[in-house]
């Protein structure tokens, strides 16, 4: 009788530990995904109509497919070319917002490709890969891509370009951004990022 009781107690303890371990694993996995993807985690949940498990499966699939991707370095010359091209696109925005946004969208796609991400012709695939490494900045690219294809208002296009610059700077950086420092800079006191942004040309002493 005593043996039966002892065995029963051991079974209960083992079952309890097993479920507790599963609960900790699920919690740790969710916290890890939230930390890695930041706002993209909430975006994925929204796209799945609030289905958290479906969103987490999708994000885990992105990590599985693209998490091991090694970003390719840019030569100093190529980096300077991209910076100059982005500055030029920003300057053209005042006279031709729609054309500037379209050019910036194509520029980001090329830059991502040169860094080793999937080609921009498959936008969703490229975005999924980028989100596994630069999750805090991909919403800006998504917004600008949409603005480049829709008839958006000038203010909406301006905000999309401002937001997309975070991804541009992350991709054009000489070193990979630390995962804990991938959040975009805070906007100004009124809740809007500055425009036009300070360019490399201004930083060298321009009066504007």
Long-range contacts (C-beta under 8 A, 24 or more apart in sequence): 29-56, 29-60, 30-56, 33-59, 33-60, 36-63, 36-135, 36-179, 37-131, 37-135, 38-135, 38-136, 38-182, 38-183, 39-135, 39-136, 39-139, 40-131, 40-135, 40-136, 40-138, 40-139, 41-135, 43-139, 62-128, 62-129, 62-131, 62-132, 63-132, 65-128, 65-129, 65-132, 66-128, 66-129, 66-132, 66-133, 67-132, 69-116, 69-117, 69-129, 69-132, 69-133, 70-116, 71-115, 71-116, 71-117, 71-133, 71-176, 72-114, 72-115, 72-116, 74-114, 74-115, 74-172, 78-114, 79-172, 79-174, 82-107, 82-111, 82-168, 82-172, 83-172, 83-200, 84-200, 86-165, 86-168, 86-172, 87-199, 87-200, 87-201, 90-161, 90-196, 90-197, 90-199, 91-196, 93-157, 93-158, 93-161, 93-196, 94-196, 97-154, 97-157, 97-158, 98-148, 98-151, 98-152, 98-157, 100-157, 100-161, 101-144, 101-147, 101-148, 101-152, 101-157, 101-160, 101-161, 102-148, 104-144, 104-148, 104-161, 104-164, 105-141, 105-144, 105-145, 105-147, 105-148, 105-164, 107-168, 108-141, 108-144, 108-164, 108-167, 108-168, 108-171, 111-168, 111-171, 111-172, 112-171, 115-171, 130-167, 133-176, 134-167, 134-170, 134-171, 134-177, 134-182, 135-182, 136-166, 136-182, 136-183, 136-184, 137-164, 137-166, 137-167, 137-170, 137-182, 137-184, 138-167, 139-163, 140-164, 140-165, 140-166, 140-167, 140-184, 141-167, 158-195, 159-192, 159-193, 161-195, 162-192, 162-193, 162-194, 162-195, 162-197, 163-193, 165-197
